[in-house]
Amino acid sequence: MTKLDAFREAFSAIEPMASGEIDDRLNPRELRITIPYGIGEADTTIFTVRWTTAGDYNIHYSDTSGRNLRWDIHPHDFSAPPDDRHFHPPPDASSADTHVEKSCLKEPSVDIVARAIHLLWRQALDEGSMTSINAGTNHP
């Protein structure tokens, strides 16, 4: 099972309406999870997940309201945060040095990250706002 398969399995187990497709079974690079509802005015949520064999990842959120954000772990040249974990905030997942923030995700395990992303998204869905989507604590 690839890391993308593991992410899809963990996420779908707790979000039954989610459907996930991997781009290429022979050379998988990307998982696309679609959920037929979203935060606030959004009708659809899409998570695009990339996970390298080195353990780096990129989890991009987008929705039909045009909002984008991203949780990443990979080497970067931003002035902060000091480690590889970082967050590109909504509404446009900006990569401007002054916009990139420390990611609230600490555990590198695929299963834990999938469940944490789901929890953060679910909390934002319940609140109807993305204000605190990177401020989660007590992840699964």
The first five atom37 places (N, CA, C, CB, O) and aatype in JSON, in Angstrom:
{
  "aatype": [12, 16, 11, 10, 3, 0, 13, 1, 6, 0, 13, 15, 0, 9, 6, 14, 12, 0, 15, 7, 6, 9, 3, 3, 1, 10, 2, 14, 1, 6, 10, 1, 9, 16, 9, 14, 18, 7, 9, 7, 6, 0, 3, 16, 16, 9, 13, 16, 19, 1, 17, 16, 16, 0, 7, 3, 18, 2, 9, 8, 18, 15, 3, 16, 15, 7, 1, 2, 10, 1, 17, 3, 9, 8, 14, 8, 3, 13, 15, 0, 14, 14, 3, 3, 1, 8, 13, 8, 14, 14, 14, 3, 0, 15, 15, 0, 3, 16, 8, 19, 6, 11, 15, 4, 10, 11, 6, 14, 15, 19, 3, 9, 19, 0, 1, 0, 9, 8, 10, 10, 17, 1, 5, 0, 10, 3, 6, 7, 15, 12, 16, 15, 9, 2, 0, 7, 16, 2, 8, 14],
  "atom_mask": [
    [1, 1, 1, 1, 1],
    [1, 1, 1, 1, 1],
    [1, 1, 1, 1, 1],
    [1, 1, 1, 1, 1],
    [1, 1, 1, 1, 1],
    [1, 1, 1, 1, 1],
    [1, 1, 1, 1, 1],
    [1, 1, 1, 1, 1],
    [1, 1, 1, 1, 1],
    [1, 1, 1, 1, 1],
    [1, 1, 1, 1, 1],
    [1, 1, 1, 1, 1],
    [1, 1, 1, 1, 1],
    [1, 1, 1, 1, 1],
    [1, 1, 1, 1, 1],
    [1, 1, 1, 1, 1],
    [1, 1, 1, 1, 1],
    [1, 1, 1, 1, 1],
    [1, 1, 1, 1, 1],
    [1, 1, 1, 0, 1],
    [1, 1, 1, 1, 1],
    [1, 1, 1, 1, 1],
    [1, 1, 1, 1, 1],
    [1, 1, 1, 1, 1],
    [1, 1, 1, 1, 1],
    [1, 1, 1, 1, 1],
    [1, 1, 1, 1, 1],
    [1, 1, 1, 1, 1],
    [1, 1, 1, 1, 1],
    [1, 1, 1, 1, 1],
    [1, 1, 1, 1, 1],
    [1, 1, 1, 1, 1],
    [1, 1, 1, 1, 1],
    [1, 1, 1, 1, 1],
    [1, 1, 1, 1, 1],
    [1, 1, 1, 1, 1],
    [1, 1, 1, 1, 1],
    [1, 1, 1, 0, 1],
    [1, 1, 1, 1, 1],
    [1, 1, 1, 0, 1],
    [1, 1, 1, 1, 1],
    [1, 1, 1, 1, 1],
    [1, 1, 1, 1, 1],
    [1, 1, 1, 1, 1],
    [1, 1, 1, 1, 1],
    [1, 1, 1, 1, 1],
    [1, 1, 1, 1, 1],
    [1, 1, 1, 1, 1],
    [1, 1, 1, 1, 1],
    [1, 1, 1, 1, 1],
    [1, 1, 1, 1, 1],
    [1, 1, 1, 1, 1],
    [1, 1, 1, 1, 1],
    [1, 1, 1, 1, 1],
    [1, 1, 1, 0, 1],
    [1, 1, 1, 1, 1],
    [1, 1, 1, 1, 1],
    [1, 1, 1, 1, 1],
    [1, 1, 1, 1, 1],
    [1, 1, 1, 1, 1],
    [1, 1, 1, 1, 1],
    [1, 1, 1, 1, 1],
    [1, 1, 1, 1, 1],
    [1, 1, 1, 1, 1],
    [1, 1, 1, 1, 1],
    [1, 1, 1, 0, 1],
    [1, 1, 1, 1, 1],
    [1, 1, 1, 1, 1],
    [1, 1, 1, 1, 1],
    [1, 1, 1, 1, 1],
    [1, 1, 1, 1, 1],
    [1, 1, 1, 1, 1],
    [1, 1, 1, 1, 1],
    [1, 1, 1, 1, 1],
    [1, 1, 1, 1, 1],
    [1, 1, 1, 1, 1],
    [1, 1, 1, 1, 1],
    [1, 1, 1, 1, 1],
    [1, 1, 1, 1, 1],
    [1, 1, 1, 1, 1],
    [1, 1, 1, 1, 1],
    [1, 1, 1, 1, 1],
    [1, 1, 1, 1, 1],
    [1, 1, 1, 1, 1],
    [1, 1, 1, 1, 1],
    [1, 1, 1, 1, 1],
    [1, 1, 1, 1, 1],
    [1, 1, 1, 1, 1],
    [1, 1, 1, 1, 1],
    [1, 1, 1, 1, 1],
    [1, 1, 1, 1, 1],
    [1, 1, 1, 1, 1],
    [1, 1, 1, 1, 1],
    [1, 1, 1, 1, 1],
    [1, 1, 1, 1, 1],
    [1, 1, 1, 1, 1],
    [1, 1, 1, 1, 1],
    [1, 1, 1, 1, 1],
    [1, 1, 1, 1, 1],
    [1, 1, 1, 1, 1],
    [1, 1, 1, 1, 1],
    [1, 1, 1, 1, 1],
    [1, 1, 1, 1, 1],
    [1, 1, 1, 1, 1],
    [1, 1, 1, 1, 1],
    [1, 1, 1, 1, 1],
    [1, 1, 1, 1, 1],
    [1, 1, 1, 1, 1],
    [1, 1, 1, 1, 1],
    [1, 1, 1, 1, 1],
    [1, 1, 1, 1, 1],
    [1, 1, 1, 1, 1],
    [1, 1, 1, 1, 1],
    [1, 1, 1, 1, 1],
    [1, 1, 1, 1, 1],
    [1, 1, 1, 1, 1],
    [1, 1, 1, 1, 1],
    [1, 1, 1, 1, 1],
    [1, 1, 1, 1, 1],
    [1, 1, 1, 1, 1],
    [1, 1, 1, 1, 1],
    [1, 1, 1, 1, 1],
    [1, 1, 1, 1, 1],
    [1, 1, 1, 1, 1],
    [1, 1, 1, 1, 1],
    [1, 1, 1, 1, 1],
    [1, 1, 1, 1, 1],
    [1, 1, 1, 0, 1],
    [1, 1, 1, 1, 1],
    [1, 1, 1, 1, 1],
    [1, 1, 1, 1, 1],
    [1, 1, 1, 1, 1],
    [1, 1, 1, 1, 1],
    [1, 1, 1, 1, 1],
    [1, 1, 1, 1, 1],
    [1, 1, 1, 0, 1],
    [1, 1, 1, 1, 1],
    [1, 1, 1, 1, 1],
    [1, 1, 1, 1, 1],
    [1, 1, 1, 1, 1]
  ],
  "atom_positions": [
    [[0.85, -1.18, 0.0], [0.0, 0.0, 0.0], [0.89, 1.24, 0.0], [-0.97, 0.0, 1.23], [1.82, 1.34, 0.81]],
    [[0.62, 2.18, -0.9], [1.4, 3.42, -0.95], [0.92, 4.36, 0.15], [1.27, 4.09, -2.34], [-0.12, 4.14, 0.76]],
    [[1.7, 5.41, 0.38], [1.3, 6.41, 1.37], [0.02, 7.13, 0.94], [2.44, 7.43, 1.59], [-0.79, 7.51, 1.77]],
    [[-0.15, 7.3, -0.37], [-1.38, 7.91, -0.86], [-2.58, 7.01, -0.59], [-1.27, 8.22, -2.36], [-3.64, 7.49, -0.21]],
    [[-2.42, 5.71, -0.79], [-3.49, 4.76, -0.46], [-3.82, 4.82, 1.02], [-3.08, 3.32, -0.86], [-4.99, 4.84, 1.41]],
    [[-2.78, 4.86, 1.86], [-2.98, 4.9, 3.31], [-3.71, 6.18, 3.72], [-1.64, 4.8, 4.04], [-4.58, 6.15, 4.59]],
    [[-3.35, 7.32, 3.11], [-4.02, 8.58, 3.42], [-5.49, 8.49, 3.03], [-3.33, 9.77, 2.68], [-6.37, 8.84, 3.81]],
    [[-5.75, 8.01, 1.82], [-7.13, 7.88, 1.35], [-7.94, 6.97, 2.26], [-7.16, 7.34, -0.09], [-9.07, 7.29, 2.62]],
    [[-7.37, 5.85, 2.64], [-8.07, 4.9, 3.5], [-8.4, 5.51, 4.86], [-7.23, 3.63, 3.68], [-9.52, 5.36, 5.35]],
    [[-7.43, 6.19, 5.47], [-7.65, 6.8, 6.79], [-8.69, 7.92, 6.71], [-6.33, 7.35, 7.34], [-9.55, 8.01, 7.58]],
    [[-8.61, 8.76, 5.68], [-9.53, 9.88, 5.54], [-10.94, 9.38, 5.24], [-9.06, 10.84, 4.43], [-11.91, 9.83, 5.86]],
    [[-11.06, 8.47, 4.31], [-12.37, 7.95, 3.91], [-13.06, 7.17, 5.02], [-12.23, 7.07, 2.68], [-14.29, 7.12, 5.07]],
    [[-12.29, 6.57, 5.9], [-12.87, 5.81, 7.01], [-13.66, 6.71, 7.96], [-11.78, 5.08, 7.79], [-14.61, 6.26, 8.6]],
    [[-13.27, 7.99, 8.05], [-13.97, 8.9, 8.95], [-14.83, 9.93, 8.21], [-12.97, 9.62, 9.83], [-15.54, 10.7, 8.85]],
    [[-14.75, 9.95, 6.89], [-15.58, 10.86, 6.09], [-16.17, 10.05, 4.94], [-14.75, 12.09, 5.55], [-15.64, 10.07, 3.83]],
    [[-17.28, 9.34, 5.2], [-17.85, 8.41, 4.21], [-18.23, 9.05, 2.87], [-19.05, 7.77, 4.8], [-18.26, 8.35, 1.86]],
    [[-18.52, 10.34, 2.84], [-18.89, 10.99, 1.58], [-17.67, 11.35, 0.73], [-19.7, 12.25, 1.87], [-17.82, 11.78, -0.41]],
    [[-16.48, 11.18, 1.28], [-15.26, 11.49, 0.54], [-14.98, 10.41, -0.5], [-14.06, 11.64, 1.5], [-15.13, 9.22, -0.22]],
    [[-14.58, 10.83, -1.68], [-14.13, 9.88, -2.7], [-12.72, 10.28, -3.1], [-15.11, 9.86, -3.94], [-12.44, 11.46, -3.3]],
    [[-11.85, 9.31, -3.22], [-10.46, 9.6, -3.52], [-9.96, 8.83, -4.72], [0.0, 0.0, 0.0], [-10.21, 7.64, -4.86]],
    [[-9.24, 9.53, -5.59], [-8.67, 8.93, -6.79], [-7.18, 9.23, -6.85], [-9.38, 9.44, -8.07], [-6.76, 10.37, -6.63]],
    [[-6.39, 8.21, -7.13], [-4.96, 8.38, -7.32], [-4.7, 8.53, -8.81], [-4.15, 7.18, -6.72], [-5.28, 7.8, -9.63]],
    [[-3.83, 9.47, -9.17], [-3.64, 9.84, -10.58], [-3.13, 8.7, -11.46], [-2.69, 10.97, -10.67], [-3.57, 8.58, -12.6]],
    [[-2.24, 7.88, -10.97], [-1.64, 6.84, -11.8], [-1.24, 5.67, -10.9], [-0.39, 7.39, -12.59], [-0.42, 5.83, -10.01]],
    [[-1.81, 4.51, -11.12], [-1.53, 3.36, -10.26], [-0.09, 2.87, -10.41], [-2.49, 2.22, -10.58], [0.48, 2.36, -9.44]],
    [[0.5, 3.0, -11.59], [1.87, 2.53, -11.79], [2.91, 3.5, -11.28], [2.1, 2.26, -13.26], [3.98, 3.09, -10.82]],
    [[2.62, 4.78, -11.36], [3.54, 5.81, -10.9], [2.75, 6.87, -10.13], [4.32, 6.45, -12.1], [2.6, 8.0, -10.61]],
    [[2.23, 6.52, -8.95], [1.35, 7.45, -8.23], [2.1, 8.68, -7.73], [0.7, 6.74, -7.06], [3.14, 8.58, -7.09]],
    [[1.53, 9.84, -8.02], [2.11, 11.1, -7.58], [1.14, 11.93, -6.77], [2.59, 11.9, -8.76], [1.54, 12.76, -5.96]],
    [[-0.16, 11.69, -6.99], [-1.15, 12.59, -6.41], [-2.45, 11.86, -6.09], [-1.42, 13.76, -7.35], [-2.93, 11.04, -6.87]],
    [[-3.0, 12.18, -4.95], [-4.31, 11.71, -4.53], [-5.23, 12.91, -4.5], [-4.26, 10.99, -3.13], [-4.88, 13.97, -3.98]],
    [[-6.41, 12.75, -5.07], [-7.4, 13.83, -5.07], [-8.63, 13.32, -4.34], [-7.75, 14.3, -6.54], [-9.31, 12.41, -4.8]],
    [[-8.92, 13.93, -3.18], [-10.1, 13.59, -2.39], [-11.14, 14.67, -2.6], [-9.75, 13.43, -0.87], [-10.87, 15.86, -2.42]],
    [[-12.34, 14.26, -2.99], [-13.44, 15.19, -3.23], [-14.55, 14.9, -2.24], [-13.96, 15.09, -4.69], [-14.91, 13.75, -2.0]],
    [[-15.1, 15.97, -1.66], [-16.21, 15.88, -0.71], [-17.31, 16.79, -1.24], [-15.76, 16.27, 0.76], [-17.05, 17.95, -1.54]],
    [[-18.55, 16.28, -1.34], [-19.63, 17.04, -1.99], [-20.27, 18.13, -1.12], [-20.68, 16.1, -2.43], [-21.46, 18.42, -1.27]],
    [[-19.51, 18.73, -0.23], [-19.97, 19.87, 0.56], [-18.73, 20.56, 1.09], [-20.94, 19.43, 1.74], [-17.62, 20.02, 1.02]],
    [[-18.92, 21.76, 1.63], [-17.75, 22.49, 2.08], [-18.05, 23.53, 3.13], [0.0, 0.0, 0.0], [-19.18, 23.63, 3.63]],
    [[-17.04, 24.28, 3.47], [-17.11, 25.3, 4.51], [-17.83, 26.53, 3.98], [-15.7, 25.67, 5.01], [-17.54, 27.02, 2.89]],
    [[-18.78, 27.03, 4.77], [-19.51, 28.23, 4.38], [-20.26, 28.05, 3.08], [0.0, 0.0, 0.0], [-21.1, 27.16, 2.96]],
    [[-19.97, 28.89, 2.1], [-20.67, 28.88, 0.82], [-20.17, 27.82, -0.15], [-20.55, 30.23, 0.18], [-20.76, 27.62, -1.21]],
    [[-19.1, 27.14, 0.19], [-18.51, 26.15, -0.73], [-19.42, 24.93, -0.9], [-17.14, 25.7, -0.23], [-19.93, 24.38, 0.08]],
    [[-19.63, 24.53, -2.14], [-20.44, 23.34, -2.45], [-19.61, 22.06, -2.48], [-21.14, 23.52, -3.79], [-20.13, 20.97, -2.27]],
    [[-18.31, 22.21, -2.74], [-17.43, 21.05, -2.87], [-16.07, 21.38, -2.26], [-17.27, 20.64, -4.35], [-15.58, 22.51, -2.35]],
    [[-15.47, 20.38, -1.63], [-14.13, 20.49, -1.06], [-13.22, 19.51, -1.79], [-14.14, 20.21, 0.49], [-13.62, 18.38, -2.07]],
    [[-12.01, 19.94, -2.09], [-11.02, 19.06, -2.72], [-9.71, 19.14, -1.93], [-10.79, 19.45, -4.22], [-9.2, 20.23, -1.67]],
    [[-9.2, 17.99, -1.56], [-7.87, 17.88, -0.97], [-7.0, 17.18, -2.0], [-7.88, 17.11, 0.41], [-7.31, 16.06, -2.43]],
    [[-5.91, 17.82, -2.4], [-4.94, 17.21, -3.3], [-3.7, 16.9, -2.47], [-4.6, 18.16, -4.53], [-3.08, 17.79, -1.9]],
    [[-3.36, 15.63, -2.41], [-2.3, 15.16, -1.52], [-1.13, 14.61, -2.33], [-2.83, 14.09, -0.54], [-1.32, 13.8, -3.24]],
    [[0.06, 15.07, -2.0], [1.3, 14.53, -2.56], [2.17, 14.11, -1.38], [2.04, 15.58, -3.49], [2.29, 14.84, -0.4]],
    [[2.77, 12.92, -1.48], [3.59, 12.41, -0.38], [4.79, 11.71, -0.98], [2.78, 11.43, 0.54], [4.64, 10.78, -1.77]],
    [[5.98, 12.16, -0.62], [7.19, 11.59, -1.22], [7.69, 10.39, -0.44], [8.28, 12.65, -1.3], [7.28, 10.15, 0.7]],
    [[8.57, 9.64, -1.06], [9.18, 8.5, -0.37], [10.11, 8.97, 0.74], [9.96, 7.62, -1.37], [10.45, 8.19, 1.64]],
    [[10.53, 10.23, 0.7], [11.37, 10.8, 1.76], [10.55, 11.26, 2.96], [12.19, 11.97, 1.22], [11.11, 11.66, 3.98]],
    [[9.21, 11.2, 2.84], [8.35, 11.61, 3.95], [7.88, 13.05, 3.87], [0.0, 0.0, 0.0], [7.15, 13.5, 4.75]],
    [[8.28, 13.77, 2.84], [7.77, 15.13, 2.65], [6.35, 15.04, 2.12], [8.69, 15.95, 1.68], [6.0, 14.08, 1.43]],
    [[5.54, 16.05, 2.43], [4.18, 16.04, 1.89], [3.7, 17.44, 1.58], [3.23, 15.37, 2.85], [4.26, 18.44, 2.02]],
    [[2.63, 17.48, 0.81], [1.94, 18.7, 0.42], [0.46, 18.33, 0.41], [2.44, 19.26, -0.99], [0.04, 17.45, -0.35]],
    [[-0.33, 19.01, 1.24], [-1.77, 18.76, 1.28], [-2.45, 20.08, 0.96], [-2.22, 18.19, 2.69], [-2.48, 21.0, 1.78]],
    [[-3.0, 20.14, -0.23], [-3.6, 21.37, -0.75], [-5.12, 21.28, -0.65], [-3.17, 21.62, -2.21], [-5.73, 20.34, -1.16]],
    [[-5.71, 22.26, 0.01], [-7.17, 22.37, 0.13], [-7.64, 23.4, -0.88], [-7.6, 22.77, 1.59], [-7.05, 24.47, -1.01]],
    [[-8.71, 23.09, -1.59], [-9.38, 24.08, -2.43], [-10.87, 23.81, -2.35], [-8.86, 24.02, -3.92], [-11.3, 22.7, -2.02]],
    [[-11.65, 24.83, -2.66], [-13.1, 24.63, -2.65], [-13.75, 25.47, -3.74], [-13.7, 24.99, -1.28], [-13.1, 26.28, -4.4]],
    [[-15.05, 25.28, -3.92], [-15.77, 25.97, -4.99], [-16.0, 27.44, -4.68], [-17.09, 25.29, -5.23], [-16.55, 28.16, -5.52]],
    [[-15.6, 27.91, -3.51], [-15.64, 29.35, -3.21], [-14.34, 30.03, -3.61], [-15.91, 29.57, -1.72], [-14.18, 31.24, -3.42]],
    [[-13.4, 29.26, -4.17], [-12.14, 29.82, -4.64], [-11.07, 29.95, -3.57], [0.0, 0.0, 0.0], [-10.04, 30.58, -3.8]],
    [[-11.29, 29.34, -2.41], [-10.29, 29.42, -1.34], [-9.28, 28.29, -1.48], [-10.97, 29.35, 0.05], [-9.61, 27.17, -1.89]],
    [[-8.04, 28.61, -1.13], [-6.94, 27.66, -1.18], [-6.09, 27.82, 0.08], [-6.08, 27.85, -2.45], [-5.94, 28.92, 0.6]],
    [[-5.55, 26.72, 0.54], [-4.58, 26.72, 1.63], [-3.78, 25.45, 1.51], [-5.26, 26.84, 3.03], [-4.14, 24.54, 0.76]],
    [[-2.68, 25.38, 2.26], [-1.81, 24.21, 2.1], [-1.0, 23.96, 3.36], [-0.88, 24.39, 0.9], [-0.45, 24.88, 3.96]],
    [[-0.95, 22.69, 3.76], [-0.03, 22.24, 4.8], [1.1, 21.51, 4.09], [-0.74, 21.31, 5.87], [0.85, 20.65, 3.26]],
    [[2.34, 21.85, 4.42], [3.49, 21.24, 3.77], [4.52, 20.81, 4.8], [4.13, 22.22, 2.77], [4.61, 21.36, 5.9]],
    [[5.28, 19.82, 4.43], [6.52, 19.51, 5.13], [7.54, 19.17, 4.05], [6.34, 18.31, 6.17], [7.46, 18.14, 3.38]],
    [[8.51, 20.06, 3.91], [9.62, 19.9, 2.96], [10.61, 21.02, 3.23], [9.12, 19.91, 1.46], [10.23, 22.04, 3.81]],
    [[11.85, 20.88, 2.82], [12.81, 21.97, 3.0], [12.31, 23.22, 2.29], [14.21, 21.57, 2.47], [11.72, 23.15, 1.22]],
    [[12.56, 24.38, 2.91], [12.09, 25.65, 2.33], [13.08, 26.77, 2.65], [10.69, 26.01, 2.86], [13.97, 26.62, 3.47]],
    [[12.89, 27.9, 1.96], [13.74, 29.07, 2.17], [13.01, 30.2, 2.87], [14.27, 29.55, 0.85], [13.51, 31.33, 2.91]],
    [[11.83, 29.94, 3.43], [11.09, 30.98, 4.14], [11.85, 31.37, 5.41], [9.65, 30.52, 4.48], [12.56, 30.54, 5.99]],
    [[11.7, 32.62, 5.85], [12.39, 33.06, 7.06], [11.82, 32.37, 8.31], [12.28, 34.58, 7.22], [12.53, 32.23, 9.31]],
    [[10.59, 31.94, 8.26], [9.96, 31.2, 9.36], [8.96, 30.25, 8.73], [9.26, 32.17, 10.41], [8.46, 30.54, 7.64]],
    [[8.67, 29.19, 9.33], [9.18, 28.64, 10.58], [10.57, 28.03, 10.41], [8.21, 27.6, 11.13], [11.03, 27.83, 9.29]],
    [[11.23, 27.72, 11.54], [12.6, 27.22, 11.46], [12.73, 25.78, 10.96], [13.23, 27.32, 12.8], [13.8, 25.39, 10.49]],
    [[11.67, 24.99, 11.06], [11.76, 23.61, 10.58], [11.03, 23.48, 9.24], [11.18, 22.62, 11.62], [10.59, 24.48, 8.67]],
    [[10.89, 22.26, 8.75], [10.31, 22.03, 7.42], [8.79, 22.1, 7.38], [10.75, 20.7, 6.91], [8.21, 22.18, 6.3]],
    [[8.13, 22.06, 8.55], [6.66, 22.09, 8.61], [6.17, 23.53, 8.45], [6.14, 21.47, 9.95], [6.63, 24.43, 9.15]],
    [[5.25, 23.74, 7.53], [4.72, 25.09, 7.35], [3.32, 25.05, 6.74], [5.65, 25.92, 6.47], [2.86, 24.01, 6.26]],
    [[2.66, 26.2, 6.78], [1.27, 26.34, 6.36], [1.14, 27.57, 5.48], [0.31, 26.43, 7.59], [1.64, 28.64, 5.82]],
    [[0.47, 27.41, 4.35], [0.18, 28.52, 3.44], [-1.3, 28.87, 3.65], [0.5, 28.15, 1.92], [-2.17, 28.08, 3.27]],
    [[-1.59, 30.03, 4.23], [-2.96, 30.34, 4.67], [-3.92, 30.71, 3.54], [-2.92, 31.45, 5.65], [-3.52, 31.06, 2.43]],
    [[-5.24, 30.62, 3.88], [-6.26, 31.08, 2.94], [-6.22, 32.61, 2.87], [-7.68, 30.59, 3.38], [-5.67, 33.24, 3.77]],
    [[-6.76, 33.21, 1.85], [-7.63, 32.59, 0.87], [-6.9, 32.03, -0.35], [-8.65, 33.57, 0.42], [-7.52, 31.37, -1.19]],
    [[-5.57, 32.29, -0.47], [-4.9, 31.93, -1.72], [-3.65, 31.05, -1.54], [-4.51, 33.17, -2.44], [-2.87, 30.91, -2.48]],
    [[-3.45, 30.48, -0.36], [-2.27, 29.63, -0.1], [-0.98, 30.37, -0.46], [-2.36, 28.31, -0.89], [-0.09, 29.81, -1.09]],
    [[-0.91, 31.62, -0.04], [0.21, 32.48, -0.4], [1.56, 31.87, -0.02], [0.05, 33.81, 0.27], [1.71, 31.25, 1.03]],
    [[2.53, 32.08, -0.91], [3.91, 31.66, -0.63], [4.79, 32.86, -0.31], [4.48, 30.9, -1.82], [6.01, 32.74, -0.26]],
    [[4.16, 34.02, -0.1], [4.92, 35.21, 0.3], [5.57, 34.94, 1.65], [4.01, 36.48, 0.35], [4.93, 34.41, 2.56]],
    [[6.82, 35.29, 1.78], [7.58, 34.99, 3.0], [6.86, 35.45, 4.27], [8.95, 35.64, 2.92], [6.9, 34.75, 5.28]],
    [[6.22, 36.59, 4.22], [5.55, 37.12, 5.41], [4.21, 36.45, 5.7], [5.33, 38.61, 5.26], [3.64, 36.68, 6.77]],
    [[3.71, 35.64, 4.79], [2.42, 34.97, 4.99], [2.55, 33.54, 5.49], [1.63, 34.98, 3.71], [1.65, 33.04, 6.16]],
    [[3.63, 32.88, 5.17], [3.81, 31.48, 5.55], [3.91, 31.36, 7.06], [5.07, 30.87, 4.86], [4.62, 32.14, 7.71]],
    [[3.19, 30.39, 7.62], [3.12, 30.2, 9.06], [3.64, 28.82, 9.45], [1.68, 30.4, 9.57], [3.83, 27.95, 8.6]],
    [[3.85, 28.65, 10.73], [4.18, 27.33, 11.27], [2.94, 26.45, 11.16], [4.69, 27.42, 12.75], [1.83, 26.9, 11.45]],
    [[3.12, 25.22, 10.75], [2.01, 24.27, 10.67], [1.68, 23.74, 12.06], [2.34, 23.11, 9.71], [2.58, 23.51, 12.87]],
    [[0.4, 23.54, 12.32], [-0.01, 22.94, 13.59], [0.18, 21.43, 13.58], [-1.47, 23.28, 13.89], [0.05, 20.78, 14.62]],
    [[0.48, 20.86, 12.42], [0.68, 19.41, 12.31], [2.1, 19.06, 12.75], [0.42, 18.91, 10.86], [3.08, 19.59, 12.22]],
    [[2.2, 18.16, 13.71], [3.52, 17.8, 14.25], [3.92, 16.37, 13.94], [3.54, 18.01, 15.72], [5.11, 16.09, 13.77]],
    [[2.98, 15.49, 13.86], [3.23, 14.06, 13.68], [3.38, 13.74, 12.18], [2.09, 13.2, 14.3], [2.48, 14.08, 11.41]],
    [[4.47, 13.11, 11.76], [4.66, 12.82, 10.33], [3.96, 11.56, 9.83], [6.1, 12.7, 10.05], [4.0, 11.29, 8.63]],
    [[3.32, 10.79, 10.69], [2.66, 9.56, 10.28], [1.5, 9.85, 9.33], [2.15, 8.79, 11.51], [0.69, 10.74, 9.58]],
    [[1.42, 9.1, 8.23], [0.37, 9.3, 7.23], [-1.01, 9.22, 7.86], [0.5, 8.26, 6.1], [-1.85, 10.09, 7.63]],
    [[-1.25, 8.19, 8.64], [-2.56, 7.99, 9.27], [-2.92, 9.15, 10.19], [-2.56, 6.68, 10.05], [-4.05, 9.64, 10.15]],
    [[-1.98, 9.59, 11.01], [-2.24, 10.7, 11.94], [-2.48, 11.99, 11.17], [-1.05, 10.87, 12.93], [-3.39, 12.75, 11.51]],
    [[-1.68, 12.26, 10.15], [-1.85, 13.48, 9.36], [-3.22, 13.47, 8.68], [-0.73, 13.62, 8.31], [-3.91, 14.49, 8.68]],
    [[-3.62, 12.35, 8.11], [-4.94, 12.27, 7.45], [-6.06, 12.57, 8.44], [-5.15, 10.88, 6.82], [-6.98, 13.32, 8.14]],
    [[-5.98, 11.97, 9.62], [-7.02, 12.2, 10.63], [-6.99, 13.63, 11.16], [-6.87, 11.21, 11.78], [-8.04, 14.21, 11.44]],
    [[-5.79, 14.19, 11.31], [-5.67, 15.58, 11.78], [-6.24, 16.56, 10.76], [-4.21, 15.92, 12.09], [-6.95, 17.49, 11.12]],
    [[-5.92, 16.35, 9.48], [-6.46, 17.21, 8.42], [-7.98, 17.13, 8.43], [-5.91, 16.79, 7.02], [-8.66, 18.15, 8.33]],
    [[-8.52, 15.93, 8.55], [-9.97, 15.77, 8.61], [-10.54, 16.53, 9.81], [-10.34, 14.28, 8.69], [-11.54, 17.22, 9.67]],
    [[-9.92, 16.39, 10.97], [-10.4, 17.07, 12.17], [-10.38, 18.59, 12.01], [-9.56, 16.66, 13.39], [-11.35, 19.27, 12.35]],
    [[-9.28, 19.13, 11.48], [-9.18, 20.58, 11.27], [-10.26, 21.06, 10.3], [-7.79, 20.96, 10.72], [-10.91, 22.08, 10.53]],
    [[-10.45, 20.31, 9.21], [-11.47, 20.67, 8.23], [-12.86, 20.57, 8.83], [-11.37, 19.76, 6.98], [-13.69, 21.46, 8.63]],
    [[-13.13, 19.51, 9.58], [-14.44, 19.3, 10.2], [-14.76, 20.41, 11.19], [-14.49, 17.93, 10.9], [-15.9, 20.89, 11.25]],
    [[-13.76, 20.83, 11.98], [-13.97, 21.94, 12.92], [-14.3, 23.22, 12.16], [-12.72, 22.14, 13.81], [-15.2, 23.96, 12.57]],
    [[-13.59, 23.49, 11.07], [-13.88, 24.67, 10.26], [-15.26, 24.56, 9.63], [-12.8, 24.85, 9.17], [-15.98, 25.56, 9.55]],
    [[-15.63, 23.37, 9.19], [-16.96, 23.14, 8.62], [-18.04, 23.44, 9.65], [-17.09, 21.69, 8.11], [-19.02, 24.12, 9.35]],
    [[-17.86, 22.94, 10.87], [-18.83, 23.18, 11.94], [-18.92, 24.66, 12.31], [-18.46, 22.37, 13.17], [-20.01, 25.16, 12.63]],
    [[-17.78, 25.37, 12.27], [-17.75, 26.8, 12.6], [-18.21, 27.66, 11.43], [-16.35, 27.2, 13.02], [-18.58, 28.82, 11.62]],
    [[-18.19, 27.1, 10.22], [-18.53, 27.88, 9.03], [-17.48, 28.91, 8.68], [0.0, 0.0, 0.0], [-17.76, 29.88, 7.99]],
    [[-16.25, 28.69, 9.16], [-15.18, 29.66, 8.98], [-13.83, 28.95, 8.94], [-15.2, 30.71, 10.1], [-13.64, 27.91, 9.56]],
    [[-12.89, 29.54, 8.19], [-11.54, 28.98, 8.1], [-10.56, 29.68, 9.03], [-11.04, 29.07, 6.67], [-9.36, 29.41, 8.99]],
    [[-11.06, 30.56, 9.87], [-10.2, 31.37, 10.73], [-9.22, 30.55, 11.55], [-11.05, 32.19, 11.66], [-8.06, 30.93, 11.69]],
    [[-9.65, 29.44, 12.08], [-8.81, 28.63, 12.97], [-8.35, 27.31, 12.36], [-9.55, 28.35, 14.25], [-8.0, 26.39, 13.09]],
    [[-8.36, 27.21, 11.04], [-8.09, 25.91, 10.42], [-6.66, 25.41, 10.65], [-8.35, 26.0, 8.93], [-6.41, 24.21, 10.51]],
    [[-5.73, 26.28, 10.99], [-4.37, 25.84, 11.3], [-4.06, 26.0, 12.79], [-3.35, 26.62, 10.47], [-2.89, 26.0, 13.18]],
    [[-5.07, 26.15, 13.6], [-4.85, 26.4, 15.02], [-5.25, 25.22, 15.89], [-5.63, 27.62, 15.46], [-5.42, 25.37, 17.1]],
    [[-5.39, 24.07, 15.29], [-5.84, 22.91, 16.05], [-4.83, 22.43, 17.08], [0.0, 0.0, 0.0], [-3.62, 22.61, 16.93]],
    [[-5.37, 21.83, 18.11], [-4.56, 21.17, 19.13], [-5.2, 19.82, 19.42], [-4.44, 22.03, 20.43], [-6.32, 19.55, 19.0]],
    [[-4.48, 18.98, 20.13], [-5.01, 17.67, 20.51], [-5.44, 16.85, 19.29], [-6.18, 17.82, 21.47], [-6.54, 16.3, 19.26]],
    [[-4.58, 16.79, 18.3], [-4.89, 16.0, 17.11], [-4.98, 14.53, 17.47], [-3.82, 16.21, 16.01], [-4.45, 14.1, 18.5]],
    [[-5.65, 13.77, 16.63], [-5.78, 12.33, 16.92], [-4.43, 11.65, 17.07], [-6.58, 11.64, 15.81], [-4.36, 10.45, 17.31]]
  ]
}
